[in-house]
Amino acid sequence: MALARLARSGLRRSGGAASCYSRQKDIGIEGLPTNKCFSPSLENVSRNSSLSYLPSSIRMTTHMSSWSRGIKTTPHYQYHNAERIVEESESEYQELSYPGLEATKPGEKPRVVVLGTGWGACRFLKGIDTKIYDAVCISPRNHMVFTPLLASTCVGTLEFRSVAEPVSRIQTSLSSDPNSYFYLASCIGIDTDKHEVYCETVNNGKLSHEPHQFKVAYDKLVIAAGAEPLTFGIKGVKENAYFLREVNHAQEIRKKLLLNLMLSENPGISEEERKRLLHCVVIGGGPTGVEFSGELSDFIMRDVREQYAHVKDYVKVTLIEANEILSSFDIGLRQYATNHLNKSGVCLKRGVVKEVHPEKIILNDGTDVPYGLLVWSTGVGPSQFVKTLNLPKSPGGRIGVDEWLRAPSVEDVFALGDCAGFLEQTGKPVLPALAQVAERQGKYLAELFNKKIGEQDGGKALSAKDINLGDPFVYKHLGSMATVGRYKALVDLRQSKDEKGISLAGFLSWLIWRSAYLTRVLSWRNRFYVAVNWATTFVFGRDISRI
């Protein structure tokens, strides 16, 4: 009976949103190759137990099963009599395969599994030829975020739906083809020998039952799992600061901002507390931090001053950066941005954060900075999932890839976007974590799959070893853009920091910025939403309702 309960609890136990456990050679468990990556939740059992928690042989008892979009699932027990049957009869145990999608059979199309729904993953999905491949996308979100316009949603310039593109609209086969699927789940482990990924359904604390785990076999695997915000191990950042990478992040920032504005008008609030509530602090002077500061300044100058007249003089925005803001831009553009932000009421402060507390931050020089809203935007780094994968790493801790975006130590595994970087032996630098890098890699990899691998019948597992992949991936930087508020923006068309090129700043650059991003929005539906939102904001101002 104890074994029955252990089997059920072990299968249900969460391994984290994106985490895995790399087995090393010295562990010595039979049947575990050294280049596999597993979830810890699959291995919490004694070696002396008769149950094996290897994904290839998970033993469990079931009396009912269901089929959902091709995945055979074993529901959790919801009735006491079913639990009693399991506890009273261990002899009814039967060995089942790990629930999920099995390997493709001869005559079936090769299956490409994509982890993630970011820029790289969605550009790859958009370009993949579904006449050659079946596609399976696994991600904890069902949409792509158009990140260049995300800061605008925090203050009501744009609605949230304007920057979210459903992945099923990007690749329609995910919802229409019989063997292509989208699964709302997180990858918790990869077995590169068996060509299987292990996943856990997304819970977020709102499901009536615990998340369950399943597997998906692949012929080709594309890891585009993205990155996580860098906190540099600073105490209190994750608990007290807001990040700005997802739509739900923007929603939380907007709610907090409007809540503080309304609370500050209540009677009995001291002047010191009112100043704290209305002090918005942004950490990080990169494009995201500068654009958010500019949008926030516009919101304060135009909308807050009109509709929160009692507290308008208390609202303050501070941007803290350790070095110079927009360090990748031309020096003339950096100076323009600094002057413009100062004129717009944004206080630029140079410093390094030491600790973050619920109502204040402490800088390295001992200065206390009270805040009501703290937005953290200091760049990104490898996620915990990527860190624990037993794959070679590039400088910086990303998944190491060769010139064709392959993980060279294993077969049929590719990586792109923020989670991947060139290995040192390629002689190429690790590319910046930019949307245009990931998008170009996704386009390149889709063409590689369609024209090289697919046309030469290399789509099946272990069948692309001797295929000529053609030209390697080459990245050419197309330039950078950033808005600084009040109808002003920066456009830097240099290919690198050390080269000369066109640099523009001002209203014309703002028109270029808006036009460029409007054309880059993926669907005509969202382009229409963005254009209408911009027009209504210009005429009527931003919506300040807190919903």
C-alpha positions in Angstrom: 0.0 0.0 0.0 2.8 2.3 0.8 4.2 1.7 -2.7 0.9 2.5 -4.3 0.7 5.9 -2.5 4.4 6.6 -3.3 3.8 5.9 -7.0 0.8 8.3 -7.1 2.4 11.1 -5.2 5.7 10.8 -7.1 3.9 11.1 -10.4 2.0 14.2 -9.2 4.9 15.9 -7.4 6.0 19.1 -9.1 9.5 19.6 -10.3 9.1 23.4 -10.8 7.9 25.6 -13.7 11.1 25.1 -15.6 13.6 22.9 -13.9 15.4 19.5 -14.3 18.1 17.5 -12.7 21.2 16.4 -14.6 22.4 12.9 -13.8 26.2 12.5 -13.6 28.3 9.5 -14.3 29.2 8.8 -10.7 25.6 8.2 -9.6 25.6 4.7 -11.0 21.9 4.0 -11.5 21.4 1.4 -14.1 19.9 2.5 -17.4 20.7 6.2 -17.0 22.9 7.6 -19.8 25.1 10.4 -18.8 23.6 12.9 -21.2 20.1 12.7 -20.0 18.2 15.4 -18.1 15.4 14.5 -15.7 13.0 16.2 -13.4 13.8 15.6 -9.7 10.2 14.6 -9.2 10.8 11.5 -11.3 13.6 10.2 -9.1 12.6 10.6 -5.5 12.5 6.9 -4.7 15.0 4.5 -3.0 17.3 2.4 -5.1 16.1 -0.6 -3.2 12.4 0.0 -4.1 10.8 -2.3 -6.7 9.4 0.7 -8.4 11.5 2.5 -11.1 11.1 6.2 -11.5 12.9 6.3 -14.7 10.6 7.8 -17.4 10.9 4.6 -19.4 9.3 2.5 -16.8 7.0 4.4 -14.4 4.7 1.9 -12.6 1.3 3.1 -11.5 -2.2 1.8 -11.0 -5.1 3.1 -13.0 -8.7 2.2 -13.4 -9.6 4.8 -15.9 -7.9 6.8 -18.6 -8.9 9.5 -21.1 -7.7 10.8 -24.4 -7.3 14.6 -25.0 -5.9 15.9 -28.2 -3.8 12.8 -28.8 -2.4 12.6 -25.2 -3.3 9.6 -23.2 -3.8 10.9 -19.7 -4.4 9.3 -16.3 -6.7 11.5 -14.3 -6.1 12.0 -10.6 -8.5 10.1 -8.4 -11.5 12.2 -7.2 -13.5 9.6 -5.4 -12.8 7.9 -2.1 -13.8 4.5 -3.3 -11.3 4.6 -6.1 -8.5 5.5 -3.6 -9.6 2.6 -1.4 -9.5 0.1 -4.3 -5.8 1.1 -4.9 -4.8 0.9 -1.3 -6.5 -2.4 -0.7 -5.2 -4.2 -3.8 -1.5 -3.9 -4.7 -1.8 -7.0 -6.9 -3.8 -4.9 -9.4 -0.6 -3.0 -10.3 0.2 -2.9 -14.0 3.0 -1.3 -15.9 2.0 1.5 -18.2 4.1 3.6 -20.5 4.6 7.2 -19.4 1.4 9.0 -20.7 1.9 11.1 -23.8 2.9 11.0 -27.5 4.9 8.0 -28.5 7.5 8.0 -31.2 6.4 8.5 -34.8 5.9 5.3 -36.8 7.2 4.5 -40.3 5.1 6.3 -42.9 4.1 9.1 -40.5 5.5 12.6 -40.8 8.5 13.5 -38.6 7.5 15.3 -35.4 9.2 18.6 -34.5 8.8 19.6 -30.9 9.2 23.3 -30.1 9.8 24.5 -26.5 8.6 28.1 -26.1 6.4 30.7 -27.7 8.8 33.6 -27.9 10.2 35.4 -31.0 12.4 32.6 -32.1 9.9 29.8 -31.5 7.0 31.6 -33.2 9.0 32.6 -36.2 10.2 29.0 -36.6 6.6 27.8 -36.3 5.3 30.3 -38.8 7.9 29.2 -41.4 7.9 25.4 -40.8 6.4 23.4 -43.7 3.5 21.3 -42.1 3.3 19.2 -45.3 6.7 17.8 -44.3 6.5 17.9 -40.5 4.0 17.6 -37.6 4.5 20.3 -35.1 4.1 20.2 -31.3 4.5 23.4 -29.3 5.0 23.2 -25.5 4.9 26.4 -23.5 3.4 27.8 -20.2 1.8 30.5 -22.3 -0.4 30.2 -25.4 0.6 33.4 -27.1 3.6 35.4 -28.3 4.3 38.8 -26.7 5.2 41.7 -28.9 7.8 43.0 -26.4 8.7 46.3 -28.1 5.3 47.6 -27.3 4.8 46.0 -23.9 5.8 49.1 -21.9 2.9 51.0 -23.6 0.4 48.7 -22.1 1.4 49.5 -18.5 0.0 53.0 -18.7 -2.9 52.4 -21.1 -1.4 53.7 -24.3 -2.2 50.2 -25.7 -4.6 47.5 -24.6 -3.0 44.2 -23.5 -4.6 42.2 -26.3 -2.8 44.4 -28.8 0.6 42.9 -27.9 -0.5 39.2 -27.5 -0.6 37.0 -30.6 -2.2 33.5 -30.1 0.3 30.8 -31.2 -2.6 29.0 -33.0 -3.0 32.0 -35.3 0.8 32.0 -36.0 0.7 28.3 -37.0 -2.8 27.2 -37.7 -1.9 23.5 -37.9 -1.5 23.4 -34.1 -5.3 23.6 -33.8 -6.4 22.0 -37.1 -4.0 19.2 -38.1 -4.7 15.8 -36.5 -1.1 15.2 -35.3 0.0 18.7 -34.5 -0.7 20.1 -31.0 -0.2 22.9 -28.6 0.3 21.9 -25.0 0.0 24.4 -22.1 2.8 23.0 -20.0 6.4 23.4 -18.9 9.2 21.2 -19.9 10.8 19.6 -16.8 13.3 17.2 -18.4 14.8 16.0 -21.6 16.0 12.5 -22.5 18.2 13.0 -25.6 18.9 9.2 -26.0 15.2 8.3 -26.1 14.3 11.5 -28.0 11.7 12.4 -25.4 10.8 15.5 -23.4 9.0 15.4 -20.1 6.4 18.0 -19.2 4.2 19.2 -16.4 0.9 20.9 -17.0 0.6 24.5 -15.9 -1.2 25.0 -12.6 -0.7 28.5 -11.3 -2.6 27.5 -8.2 -5.9 27.7 -9.9 -6.6 24.1 -11.0 -8.9 21.9 -8.8 -6.4 19.1 -9.1 -2.6 18.8 -9.0 -0.7 19.2 -12.3 0.1 15.9 -14.0 3.2 15.0 -16.1 3.4 13.5 -19.5 6.0 12.9 -22.2 6.3 13.8 -25.9 8.6 11.9 -28.2 10.3 13.9 -30.9 12.2 13.4 -34.1 13.7 16.9 -33.9 13.7 19.2 -30.9 13.9 23.0 -31.0 14.6 24.6 -27.6 13.5 28.2 -27.6 12.7 28.5 -23.9 13.8 32.1 -23.5 15.6 33.7 -20.5 14.8 35.0 -17.1 15.4 38.5 -15.7 18.8 39.0 -14.1 18.6 39.8 -10.4 22.3 39.4 -9.6 21.4 37.6 -6.4 20.3 40.8 -4.8 18.2 40.2 -1.7 14.5 41.1 -2.1 14.3 41.7 -5.8 12.0 38.8 -6.6 9.8 39.4 -3.7 9.3 43.2 -4.1 10.1 44.2 -7.7 8.0 44.0 -10.9 9.5 42.6 -14.0 8.4 43.6 -17.5 8.6 40.6 -19.9 5.1 39.2 -20.0 1.6 40.6 -20.4 0.7 39.6 -16.8 3.7 41.6 -15.7 2.3 44.7 -17.4 -1.1 44.1 -16.0 0.3 43.9 -12.4 2.4 47.1 -13.0 -0.7 48.9 -14.2 -2.8 47.8 -11.3 -0.2 48.8 -8.8 0.4 52.2 -10.4 -3.3 53.1 -10.4 -3.9 51.7 -6.9 -1.1 53.9 -5.5 -2.6 57.0 -7.3 -6.0 56.3 -5.7 -4.7 55.5 -2.3 -2.6 58.7 -2.2 -5.8 60.8 -2.3 -7.4 59.2 0.8 -7.6 61.3 3.9 -5.2 60.6 6.7 -2.3 59.8 4.4 0.8 61.6 5.6 2.8 63.7 3.2 5.8 61.4 3.5 3.7 58.3 2.8 2.0 60.1 -0.2 5.5 60.9 -1.7 6.5 57.2 -1.2 3.3 55.9 -2.8 3.8 58.1 -5.9 7.5 57.5 -6.3 8.0 55.1 -9.3 11.6 53.7 -9.4 12.9 52.0 -12.5 16.1 49.9 -12.2 18.1 49.5 -15.4 18.9 52.0 -18.2 18.5 49.7 -21.2 15.9 50.2 -23.9 13.1 48.6 -21.8 13.8 50.8 -18.7 14.1 53.9 -20.8 11.0 53.3 -22.8 9.0 52.5 -19.7 10.3 55.7 -18.0 9.3 57.7 -21.1 5.8 56.2 -21.2 5.3 56.8 -17.5 6.5 60.4 -17.8 3.9 60.9 -20.7 1.2 59.4 -18.6 2.0 61.7 -15.6 2.3 64.8 -17.7 -0.8 64.4 -19.7 -3.3 62.2 -17.8 -2.3 62.2 -14.1 -2.1 66.0 -13.9 -5.6 66.3 -15.3 -7.4 63.5 -13.4 -5.4 63.4 -10.2 -4.9 67.1 -9.7 -4.7 66.8 -5.8 -1.6 64.7 -5.9 0.0 65.7 -9.2 2.9 67.5 -7.6 3.9 64.4 -5.6 4.3 62.0 -8.6 8.0 61.3 -9.4 9.9 58.9 -11.6 13.5 57.9 -10.9 15.6 55.8 -13.3 18.7 54.2 -11.6 21.5 52.8 -13.8 25.0 51.7 -12.7 26.7 53.1 -15.8 25.2 55.0 -18.7 21.7 54.6 -20.1 21.3 53.0 -23.5 25.0 51.9 -23.6 24.6 50.2 -26.9 23.5 53.4 -28.7 25.5 56.1 -30.3 27.0 58.5 -27.7 25.1 61.5 -29.3 21.8 59.6 -28.9 22.6 58.7 -25.3 23.1 62.4 -24.5 19.9 63.3 -26.3 18.0 60.7 -24.3 19.5 61.9 -21.0 18.6 65.5 -21.7 15.1 64.6 -22.9 14.3 62.5 -19.9 15.5 65.2 -17.5 13.2 67.7 -19.3 10.3 65.2 -19.0 10.7 65.1 -15.2 12.5 61.7 -15.0 15.3 61.8 -12.4 18.4 59.9 -13.6 20.5 58.5 -10.8 23.7 56.5 -11.0 24.0 53.8 -8.5 24.0 50.1 -7.7 21.3 48.4 -5.7 22.4 46.5 -2.6 19.1 45.4 -1.1 15.4 45.7 -1.9 12.9 46.1 0.9 9.1 46.2 0.6 9.0 50.1 0.7 12.6 51.1 -0.1 15.8 50.1 -1.8 19.3 50.6 -0.4 22.1 51.5 -2.8 25.8 50.6 -2.4 26.6 54.0 -1.0 24.1 53.6 1.8 21.4 55.8 0.2 17.8 54.8 1.0 15.3 55.3 -1.9 11.6 54.9 -0.8 9.3 53.7 -3.6 5.7 52.9 -4.2 6.3 51.0 -7.5 9.6 49.3 -8.4 10.2 48.0 -11.9 13.3 45.9 -12.5 14.8 45.8 -16.0 18.5 44.9 -15.8 18.7 42.5 -18.7 18.2 38.7 -18.9 20.2 35.5 -18.2 19.8 31.8 -18.5 16.7 30.3 -16.9 16.9 27.6 -14.2 15.7 25.1 -16.8 18.6 25.9 -19.2 21.1 25.9 -16.4 20.3 22.4 -15.3 20.3 20.9 -18.8 23.2 18.5 -19.2 24.3 20.2 -22.5 27.4 22.1 -23.3 27.1 25.8 -22.4 28.3 28.9 -24.3 29.9 31.8 -22.4 27.3 33.3 -20.2 25.6 29.9 -19.5 23.3 29.6 -22.5 22.9 26.3 -24.4 25.9 26.0 -26.7 25.2 25.7 -30.4 27.3 25.5 -33.6 27.0 27.6 -36.7 23.8 25.7 -37.7 22.2 26.2 -34.3 22.6 22.6 -33.3 23.6 21.3 -29.9 26.6 19.4 -31.2 26.9 16.9 -28.3 23.5 15.3 -29.0 21.5 14.3 -32.1 18.5 16.2 -33.4 18.5 19.0 -30.8 18.6 22.7 -31.9 18.4 25.8 -29.8 17.8 29.5 -30.6 16.9 32.8 -29.1 17.8 34.1 -25.7 18.5 30.6 -24.4 21.2 29.8 -27.0 24.7 31.1 -27.7 27.6 30.1 -30.0 30.2 27.8 -28.5 33.7 29.2 -28.1 35.1 26.8 -30.7 32.9 28.4 -33.4 34.9 31.6 -33.1 31.7 33.6 -33.1 30.6 35.9 -30.2 27.5 35.2 -28.2 24.7 37.3 -29.8 22.7 39.8 -27.7 19.3 38.9 -26.3 17.3 40.8 -28.8 14.0 40.1 -30.5 15.6 40.5 -34.0 18.3 38.0 -33.2 15.7 35.3 -32.2 13.4 36.1 -35.1 16.2 35.8 -37.6 17.4 32.5 -36.1 13.8 31.2 -36.2 13.5 32.1 -39.9 16.9 30.5 -40.7 16.1 27.3 -38.8 12.7 26.9 -40.5 14.4 27.2 -44.0 17.0 24.7 -42.8 14.3 22.2 -41.8 12.3 22.8 -45.0 14.9 23.0 -47.7 17.8 21.0 -46.4 16.7 18.4 -43.8 13.1 17.9 -45.1 13.9 17.6 -48.8 16.7 15.1 -48.1 14.5 12.9 -45.9 16.4 13.8 -42.8 13.4 14.7 -40.7 13.2 11.4 -38.7 15.2 10.8 -35.6 18.9 10.0 -36.2 18.5 10.4 -40.0 20.3 13.8 -40.5 23.8 12.9 -39.6 25.3 12.9 -43.2 23.1 15.7 -44.6 24.8 18.8 -46.0 23.1 21.7 -44.1 24.5 24.4 -46.4 25.4 27.9 -45.3 25.6 28.5 -41.5 23.7 31.1 -39.7 25.1 34.7 -40.0 23.6 37.5 -38.1 23.6 41.1 -39.4 22.4 43.7 -37.0 19.8 46.0 -38.5 19.9 48.7 -35.9 18.2 49.7 -32.7 15.3 51.9 -31.8 13.8 53.3 -28.5 11.2 55.8 -27.7 11.9 58.3 -24.9 8.4 59.8 -24.6 6.6 62.9 -25.7 6.7 62.0 -29.4 10.5 61.6 -29.4 12.5 58.5 -30.2 16.0 57.3 -31.1 17.0 55.4 -34.2 20.5 53.9 -34.4 21.2 52.1 -37.7 24.8 51.2 -37.1 25.7 47.5 -37.4 27.8 47.6 -34.3 29.0 50.1 -31.6 32.3 50.6 -33.3 31.0 51.3 -36.8 29.6 54.5 -38.3 26.1 54.7 -39.5 22.9 56.7 -39.5 21.7 58.0 -36.1 18.5 60.0 -35.7 16.7 61.5 -32.8 13.5 63.5 -32.4 10.0 63.5 -33.9 11.0 62.0 -37.2 12.6 59.1 -35.4 9.4 58.7 -33.4 7.5 58.3 -36.7 10.0 55.8 -37.9 9.8 53.9 -34.6 6.0 53.7 -34.7 5.9 52.8 -38.4 8.5 50.1 -38.1 6.9 48.4 -35.1 3.4 48.7 -36.6 4.5 46.7 -39.6 6.3 44.2 -37.5 3.1 43.3 -35.5 2.4 39.8 -36.7 -1.3 39.9 -37.6 -3.5 42.4 -39.4 -5.9 42.1 -36.5 -3.4 43.3 -34.0 -2.1 46.0 -36.3 -5.6 47.3 -36.4 -5.8 47.2 -32.6 -2.5 49.0 -32.2 -3.4 51.7 -34.7 -6.8 52.3 -33.1 -5.4 52.4 -29.6 -2.8 54.9 -30.7 -5.5 57.1 -32.3 -7.9 57.0 -29.3 -5.1 57.7 -26.9 -4.0 60.7 -28.9 -7.6 62.1 -29.0 -9.1 61.1 -25.7 -6.1 60.3 -23.5 -5.3 57.1 -21.7 -7.7 54.9 -19.8 -7.1 55.2 -16.1 -9.8 52.8 -14.8 -8.5 50.1 -12.5 -10.2 46.8 -13.4 
